Amino acid sequence: MTEPTRDILSPTRDRDGFTILDIDHYAPFLLNAVSNAWQRQTSAIYRREFDLGIVDWRVMAMLNIEPRITANRVCEVIRLDKAAVSRSLKLLAERGLTAFEAPATDPRKRRWWLSDEGQRVHAALMEIALDCEARMLADVPLEDLEVYLKTMRQMLRNLDAMG
């Protein structure tokens, strides 16, 4: 694994003899700041329009991508803890947005999918999510977006390799 050059874009700087973070050049801070801003804005819309949160949207998106998926697989792909996914699946089922089947031998291995109503709500949420994404990416050149996406995928691979 190669070490990125840090002479120009150092995530630290000196102030009064102390090393401090330069958050404008510290990748985890910027990643978190963008993610938090994104979640605040989109979650407010999802709550207002559908009384659903960002986790519910992420779970619904996964159920749409891989119908008849297990909760463990949802956790694996969207990188959420089991408790959050379980709460979301319970809420979505209570609202009639999901359905599941469970083998008689092991009810913990439920396979989940979106109900017809879940598909309708998912389509509406997706329209909002894509509109918000388009506004977030406004004025970002396509070649920069391609580099960003490639970089994010590599960071995920690096984090996965760390265990």
C-alpha positions as CSV (number, residue, x, y, z in Angstrom):
1,M,0.0,0.0,0.0
2,T,1.5,3.4,-1.0
3,E,1.5,6.3,1.4
4,P,-0.2,9.5,-0.1
5,T,2.1,12.5,-0.3
6,R,1.5,14.8,2.6
7,D,3.9,17.7,2.0
8,I,1.3,19.9,0.2
9,L,-2.0,18.6,1.7
10,S,-0.8,17.8,5.2
11,P,-3.7,17.0,7.6
12,T,-1.7,18.7,10.4
13,R,-0.1,22.0,11.0
14,D,1.9,23.6,13.7
15,R,0.4,26.3,16.0
16,D,2.3,27.7,18.9
17,G,4.6,24.6,19.0
18,F,1.6,22.2,19.0
19,T,0.5,19.9,16.1
20,I,-3.1,20.4,15.3
21,L,-5.4,19.0,12.7
22,D,-6.0,21.0,9.6
23,I,-9.6,19.9,9.0
24,D,-9.7,21.3,5.5
25,H,-7.1,18.7,4.6
26,Y,-8.1,15.8,6.9
27,A,-10.1,13.3,4.8
28,P,-12.1,11.7,7.7
29,F,-13.4,15.1,8.8
30,L,-14.5,16.2,5.3
31,L,-16.1,12.8,4.7
32,N,-18.0,13.0,7.9
33,A,-19.0,16.7,7.4
34,V,-20.4,15.9,3.9
35,S,-22.2,12.8,5.2
36,N,-23.7,14.6,8.2
37,A,-24.8,17.6,6.1
38,W,-26.3,15.2,3.6
39,Q,-28.1,13.2,6.2
40,R,-29.5,16.2,8.0
41,Q,-31.0,17.7,4.8
42,T,-32.4,14.5,3.3
43,S,-33.6,13.0,6.6
44,A,-35.6,16.2,7.3
45,I,-37.4,15.7,3.9
46,Y,-37.9,11.9,4.4
47,R,-39.4,12.6,7.9
48,R,-41.6,15.4,6.8
49,E,-42.9,13.6,3.7
50,F,-43.0,10.0,4.8
51,D,-42.2,9.9,8.6
52,L,-39.2,7.7,7.7
53,G,-35.5,8.3,8.6
54,I,-32.3,8.0,6.6
55,V,-31.7,4.5,7.9
56,D,-35.2,3.4,6.7
57,W,-34.4,4.8,3.3
58,R,-31.1,3.0,3.2
59,V,-32.7,-0.3,4.2
60,M,-35.6,0.2,1.6
61,A,-33.0,0.9,-1.1
62,M,-31.2,-2.3,-0.3
63,L,-34.4,-4.3,-0.3
64,N,-35.1,-2.9,-3.7
65,I,-31.6,-3.7,-5.0
66,E,-31.6,-7.2,-3.6
67,P,-35.2,-8.5,-3.0
68,R,-35.4,-11.4,-0.6
69,I,-32.3,-10.3,1.3
70,T,-31.5,-11.2,4.9
71,A,-30.9,-8.5,7.6
72,N,-27.3,-9.7,7.9
73,R,-26.8,-9.0,4.2
74,V,-28.3,-5.5,4.5
75,C,-25.9,-4.8,7.4
76,E,-23.0,-6.1,5.3
77,V,-23.7,-3.9,2.3
78,I,-24.8,-0.7,3.8
79,R,-22.5,-1.0,6.8
80,L,-25.0,-0.4,9.6
81,D,-25.2,-2.3,12.9
82,K,-27.7,-5.0,13.3
83,A,-29.8,-3.1,15.9
84,A,-30.4,-0.2,13.5
85,V,-31.3,-2.5,10.7
86,S,-33.6,-4.6,12.9
87,R,-35.4,-1.5,14.2
88,S,-35.9,-0.3,10.7
89,L,-37.2,-3.6,9.4
90,K,-39.6,-3.8,12.3
91,L,-40.9,-0.3,11.6
92,L,-41.1,-0.9,7.8
93,A,-43.0,-4.2,8.4
94,E,-45.4,-2.5,10.9
95,R,-46.1,0.2,8.3
96,G,-46.8,-2.4,5.6
97,L,-43.8,-1.4,3.5
98,T,-42.0,-4.8,3.7
99,A,-42.8,-8.4,3.7
100,F,-40.7,-11.4,4.7
101,E,-40.5,-15.2,4.7
102,A,-38.7,-17.2,7.3
103,P,-37.7,-20.8,7.2
104,A,-39.6,-22.9,9.8
105,T,-36.3,-24.2,11.0
106,D,-34.8,-20.8,11.7
107,P,-37.0,-17.7,11.9
108,R,-33.9,-15.5,12.3
109,K,-33.0,-16.1,8.7
110,R,-35.9,-14.0,7.3
111,R,-35.7,-12.9,3.8
112,W,-37.1,-9.4,3.2
113,W,-38.5,-7.5,0.3
114,L,-40.6,-4.4,-0.4
115,S,-44.4,-4.8,-0.5
116,D,-46.3,-3.0,-3.3
117,E,-46.8,-0.1,-0.9
118,G,-43.1,-0.2,-0.1
119,Q,-42.3,-0.1,-3.8
120,R,-44.5,3.0,-4.2
121,V,-42.9,4.8,-1.2
122,H,-39.4,3.7,-2.4
123,A,-40.0,5.3,-5.8
124,A,-41.1,8.6,-4.2
125,L,-38.1,8.5,-1.8
126,M,-35.7,7.7,-4.7
127,E,-37.0,10.7,-6.6
128,I,-36.2,12.9,-3.6
129,A,-32.8,11.3,-3.0
130,L,-31.7,11.7,-6.6
131,D,-32.9,15.3,-6.6
132,C,-30.9,16.0,-3.5
133,E,-27.9,14.3,-5.0
134,A,-28.1,16.4,-8.1
135,R,-28.2,19.6,-6.0
136,M,-25.3,18.4,-3.9
137,L,-23.2,17.6,-7.1
138,A,-24.1,20.8,-8.9
139,D,-21.1,22.4,-10.4
140,V,-18.9,19.4,-9.7
141,P,-17.2,18.5,-13.0
142,L,-17.9,15.0,-14.2
143,E,-14.2,14.0,-14.2
144,D,-13.9,15.2,-10.6
145,L,-17.0,13.1,-9.7
146,E,-15.5,10.0,-11.3
147,V,-12.2,10.5,-9.4
148,Y,-14.2,11.0,-6.1
149,L,-16.2,7.8,-6.7
150,K,-13.1,5.8,-7.5
151,T,-11.4,7.2,-4.4
152,M,-14.3,6.4,-2.1
153,R,-14.4,2.8,-3.4
154,Q,-10.7,2.5,-2.7
155,M,-11.1,3.9,0.8
156,L,-13.8,1.3,1.5
157,R,-11.5,-1.5,0.2
158,N,-8.7,-0.1,2.5
159,L,-11.0,0.0,5.5
160,D,-12.3,-3.5,4.8
161,A,-8.8,-4.8,4.5
162,M,-8.0,-3.3,8.0
163,G,-10.6,-5.6,9.4
